[in-house]
Amino acid sequence: QVRVMESGGGLVQAGGSLRLSCEASRTIFSGSTMGWYRQPPGEQRELIARIIWRGDTSYAESVKGRFTISRDNAKNILYLDMTSLKPEDTAVYYCNTNPPNRVAWGKGTLVTVSS
């Protein structure tokens, strides 16, 4: 079954750190550009970080310098290391291909940052 599954979210105080993980099926992970997306309460889902197969990365301005996307191509796992978290980072975080047209969205993982 082709799928993605996110984990690692939780409640953290402002200034704290979290690491999110995304396990993906090899059929969609291998050779694909992958991305982390997030959907804050009441807002649209947005792309915040992307990584191509060989490792080049790009970030939304809102997370640049604080978040790091990485991938383990042998294990088909995507990571998002988040530091200096802010209350405005509160959202459900999702992984998918970029563009997100090859696999259904997973359930996501909720990150809540308290002030």
C-alpha positions as CSV (number, residue, x, y, z in Angstrom):
1,Q,0.0,0.0,0.0
2,V,1.4,3.4,-1.0
3,R,1.3,5.7,2.0
4,V,3.0,8.2,4.3
5,M,2.9,8.2,8.1
6,E,4.0,11.1,10.2
7,S,5.1,11.0,13.9
8,G,6.9,13.0,16.5
9,G,4.5,15.8,17.3
10,G,3.6,16.9,20.7
11,L,3.3,19.8,23.2
12,V,6.4,22.0,23.6
13,Q,7.2,25.3,25.2
14,A,8.2,28.3,23.0
15,G,11.9,28.1,22.3
16,G,11.9,24.3,22.4
17,S,12.7,21.7,19.8
18,L,11.1,18.7,18.2
19,R,12.0,16.2,15.5
20,L,9.3,14.9,13.2
21,S,9.6,11.7,11.2
22,C,7.7,10.5,8.1
23,E,7.8,6.9,7.0
24,A,7.0,6.6,3.3
25,S,6.5,3.8,0.9
26,R,9.6,3.1,-1.3
27,T,7.5,3.5,-4.5
28,I,6.8,7.2,-3.8
29,F,9.9,8.1,-1.8
30,S,12.6,6.8,-4.1
31,G,13.8,9.5,-6.5
32,S,11.1,11.9,-5.4
33,T,11.2,15.4,-4.1
34,M,9.6,15.3,-0.6
35,G,8.1,18.1,1.4
36,W,6.9,19.0,4.8
37,Y,3.6,20.8,4.9
38,R,1.6,22.3,7.8
39,Q,-1.9,23.4,8.5
40,P,-2.4,25.9,11.3
41,P,-5.9,25.9,13.0
42,G,-8.4,27.5,10.6
43,E,-5.9,28.1,7.8
44,Q,-4.8,26.4,4.6
45,R,-2.1,23.8,4.3
46,E,1.2,25.2,3.2
47,L,4.6,23.9,2.1
48,I,7.3,24.8,4.5
49,A,10.3,22.7,3.5
50,R,11.3,20.5,0.6
51,I,14.2,18.3,-0.3
52,I,15.2,16.7,-3.6
53,W,16.6,13.2,-3.9
54,R,20.2,14.3,-3.8
55,G,19.7,16.4,-0.7
56,D,19.3,20.0,-1.9
57,T,16.8,21.9,0.3
58,S,14.6,24.9,0.4
59,Y,12.4,26.6,3.1
60,A,9.6,29.0,3.6
61,E,10.7,32.3,5.0
62,S,8.7,31.6,8.2
63,V,10.9,28.6,9.1
64,K,14.2,29.4,7.4
65,G,17.1,29.2,9.9
66,R,15.0,27.3,12.5
67,F,13.9,24.1,10.7
68,T,16.0,21.5,8.9
69,I,14.6,19.0,6.5
70,S,16.6,15.8,5.8
71,R,16.0,12.3,4.4
72,D,17.4,8.8,4.8
73,N,17.1,7.3,1.3
74,A,18.0,3.8,2.5
75,K,15.2,3.7,5.1
76,N,12.6,5.8,3.2
77,I,12.3,8.3,6.1
78,L,11.9,12.0,5.9
79,Y,12.8,14.2,8.9
80,L,12.0,17.7,10.1
81,D,14.2,19.1,12.9
82,M,12.5,22.1,14.5
83,T,14.2,24.5,16.8
84,S,13.4,27.8,18.4
85,L,9.7,26.9,18.2
86,K,7.1,29.7,18.3
87,P,3.4,29.6,19.2
88,E,2.7,30.4,15.5
89,D,4.3,27.1,14.6
90,T,1.3,25.4,16.1
91,A,-0.2,23.2,13.4
92,V,-0.8,19.7,12.0
93,Y,2.3,18.7,10.1
94,Y,2.2,16.5,7.1
95,C,4.7,15.0,4.7
96,N,4.1,14.3,1.0
97,T,5.8,14.4,-2.3
98,N,6.3,17.9,-3.9
99,P,4.1,18.5,-5.6
100,P,1.7,16.4,-3.5
101,N,0.2,14.4,-6.4
102,R,1.4,10.8,-5.9
103,V,0.0,9.7,-2.5
104,A,-2.9,10.5,-0.3
105,W,-2.3,12.7,2.7
106,G,-1.6,11.0,5.9
107,K,-3.2,11.8,9.3
108,G,-0.4,14.2,10.1
109,T,1.1,14.9,13.5
110,L,0.0,17.7,15.8
111,V,2.6,20.2,17.1
112,T,1.4,22.6,19.8
113,V,3.8,25.3,21.0
114,S,2.8,27.0,24.2
115,S,3.8,30.6,25.1
